[in-house]
Amino acid sequence: MIEDYELIDSGDGRKLERFGKYVLARPCSQAMWRPELSDDRWNRADASFDREDGNRWHGRTNLPKEWTIETAGIKFKLGGTDFGHLGIFPEQRAQWKWIRNEVKERGQERGVSVLNLFAYSGGSTMAAALGGAEVCHLDASKGMVEWARENARLNGLGDKPIRWIVDDAHKFMKREIRRGHKYDAIILDPPTFGRGAGGEMYKIERDLKETLSLVKELLSNHPAFVLFSSHTPGLSEIVAKNILSQLFPTATLESGEMLLEGKALQCPSGIYCRAVFPSSN
């Protein structure tokens, strides 16, 4: 399997990563240790990004407008954004592998329908579709949904059963509930703070309970899993487990930290919690 991502080094609030043939240095607030490599190695990065005086790229002209990598068996179009993002969160790689395998295994019993909320550039959508699921991909950003559609085409999924939705998550879920639509699996990585397609404001500490209550209503009578992940500082694995255990008492919970990994020290980058329901067999 091709692996175009690598965490090269981290420390002093920074991370040094390789995306294909390009090496980038970007902020990483949890990297409180010291870097293991020399300043010279960091200075040889193709480009860097910092937030010390606003959001700024250095050496951005060394990067192409866009390029393609493959990681966890999925191809991604990358490009530097004004906020330092690239169109991928590689700490989700373990989740993408899990989604693909879980959907494939469940699909041997019957078809699996998946709803991917706050879906960004579609890593989880690609994983589910590659596993054989029917997928509904939702994000509030029209630009990100188009980016995800490009990723689908890169992965040979252009003609697969994927619905592409630009909408506010809560509004869409409430409509789906009224329509009687159900999903066997739901994936969500809500933002700490965000705005919906119509300018609606989302704050995770205020809105997460409603989000997950709507998720529960949208699950089919034979659910497979709910996969919740978060990059919100202060939202711990235990908090996620407590919330999901109350909502889904019959499910088995699997949780942990999402990690950036390579030859360097592991770098924590958020948490996940999976509610996995018993097989119908």
HELIX and SHEET records of a PDB file:
HELIX    1   1 ASP A   39  ASN A   43  1                                   5    
HELIX    2   2 ARG A   60  ASN A   62  5                                   3    
HELIX    3   3 PRO A   90  GLN A   92  5                                   3    
HELIX    4   4 ARG A   93  GLY A  107  1                                  15    
HELIX    5   5 GLY A  123  LEU A  130  1                                   8    
HELIX    6   6 LYS A  142  LEU A  154  1                                  13    
HELIX    7   7 ALA A  169  ARG A  179  1                                  11    
HELIX    8   8 ILE A  204  LEU A  218  1                                  15    
HELIX    9   9 GLU A  237  LEU A  247  1                                  11    
SHEET    1   A 5 TYR A   5  GLY A  11  0                                        
SHEET    2   A 5 ARG A  14  PHE A  19 -1                                        
SHEET    3   A 5 TYR A  22  PRO A  27 -1                                        
SHEET    4   A 5 ALA A  47  ASP A  50  1                                        
SHEET    5   A 5 ARG A  56  HIS A  58 -1                                        
SHEET    1   B 2 TRP A  67  THR A  71  0                                        
SHEET    2   B 2 ILE A  74  LEU A  78 -1                                        
SHEET    1   C 7 ILE A 162  VAL A 166  0                                        
SHEET    2   C 7 GLU A 134  ASP A 139  1                                        
SHEET    3   C 7 SER A 113  LEU A 117  1                                        
SHEET    4   C 7 ALA A 185  LEU A 188  1                                        
SHEET    5   C 7 PHE A 225  SER A 230  1                                        
SHEET    6   C 7 CYS A 267  VAL A 276 -1                                        
SHEET    7   C 7 THR A 252  LEU A 260 -1                                        
SHEET    1   D 2 PHE A 193  ARG A 195  0                                        
SHEET    2   D 2 MET A 201  LYS A 203 -1                                        
END                                                                             
